């Protein structure tokens, strides 16, 4: 039993280090409260075991990847929350001001629309004047755009996986 607990703690530590390094490389910051942050990381692992993907540990998951695509960590709301409230909804990602102790973590209101009003993002504007030889893919997490046949395996900006991309404009 003790060995199982150590292995589980090692999984938490490995994911924490991976997220910390990815955050650093992407210009993001994890919450400096390591115990709190590792509790969130454990929640990500629990959700991955339960659902097959790392949905936000502070939100109720639907249990279907497509229904939860906007709350797979890092969620679609992270950047806007960090800019407006200095932290994402669950507090995993924080601003430099929080890391430096200039601001305190405060409650972040839920930005995710209620299920009955959620609609799949539809790109605004018209592509009728454009002649595209490749489709344009948009990262739902950070907004990164790229023109290629398929989305990248990992977003070069925020490290979100390819399933977090949506076709923004199709080739014409």
N, C-alpha and C positions, 0 to 999 in steps of 0.2 A: 504494500500500500504506500509506504513512504517513497519507494522508487517511482511509482506512478505519479505521485504528487510532485516529485522533483522533475520528472519528464514534462509534466503539464506546466510547471513554472518555467522550465527551460523554453517551452514553446512561446509562452507569454513574453519572456525576455528577448527571444529571437525576433518576434514580430515587432516588439517595441523598438528594438535597434534598427530594424529594416525601415519602419515608418519614420523614425527619427532621422535616418540618413536620407531617405527620399524627401522628407520635408526640407531638410537642409539644402539638398541639391536643387530643389524647386523654389527656394526662397520663402519657405513656410517655417513655422515654429510649432513644436508640440508644447503642450501645457508643461510648465516647469515643475509642477507638483507631480513627481514621479509616481508616488503611490496611487494618486487619483488617475493619472494617465494609464498606468498599468491595469487598473480596474476597467477602464474603457477598452483597452486592448484585449483583456480577457472577454469582455462582452462581444467584441468583434469575432474572436475565435469561437465563442459559443454560437453566435449567429451563423458563422460559416459551417459549423458542424450541423446545426439544426436545418439550415436552408440551402447550404451549398454556396453561399456568398456572404460577404462581410457587410451586412446592413448596419446602419447606425444603431449602436446599442441603446440609445435614448429614445428611440421611436418604435412604435408598434409596426412590425413587419407584416405584410400580407401573406408571405410564404411563397410568393411567386416572384421570380427575378424580374419579369417585365413590370409587375405591379410595384416593385420596390426599386426600380432602376435609378430613380432620382435620389434615393437615400443610401445607396451603396457607397461606403466610405472610400475616398472622400466624396461627400454628397454634392449635389448640384448647387446647394445653398451655402456652402462653406465660404467662398470668396466674398459674397455679399455680406454675410454675417460678420466675418472678420473685419471687413472695412467699416461696417456700421456699428458693431458692438464689441469689437476687439477680440472676439472669439466665435467659433462656430457653435451651433445649437448645443452640442453635447460637451463642448469645452476641450475637445482633443486638440484642435488647432487654435492658436492664439496669435495676437499681434506682437510685434517687437515691444510695444509699450507694456504689455503684460509681462513678457519675459524679463524686461528691465526693471520691473517693479514700479513703473510710473503710473500704472493703472491697475485696478483690481478687477478680477473676474466678476461679472454681473450676470444676471439672468438674461438669456437671449430668447426673445419671443419666437414661437414657431413660425417659420416662413413658408413651410410646405402647405399648399392649398388643401382644403378638405377633399376627401376622395370624390365626393359628388361633383365638385367643380374642377377637378384636375382634367386638363386636356393636354394631349401631346403637343409639344411645341411645334408650331407651324412657322416656317421662316416668313418674315414679312418682305414685301417688295416683290418684284417680278423679275424673272430671269429671261423673259421673252426677248429682250434686247441683247442678251448675252449669247455668244456661241461658245459653248464649253466643250472641250475635247475630253475632259475628265470630270467626274462628279466632285463636288466640294463636300468634305466631311467636317462636322463641327463637334468638338468635345463638349459634352453637356456639363462637365464640371467647370472648366475654365474658359471655354469659348474659343479655344485654339481652332483655327481653320486650316485645312490642307486640301490640295487638289491631287487626287490619285484614285486609282481604281478601287481600292479598299482602304478602310481606316488603318492607321498605324497600329501595331501590336500594343504599344504603350504611348500615351501622350507625352511628347517631349517636354511639355511645360509642367503638367501637374502629376504625371505618372499614372493617370487613370488607364485602365485596360481598354482594348478595342471595342468591347461591347458597350462602352459608355459614349461612343460616338454615334451621331445620327447623320443621315444624309441631309445636308443643308440645301444643296442645289444639285440637280441631276444634269448629266451631260446632255447636250442638245444636238 
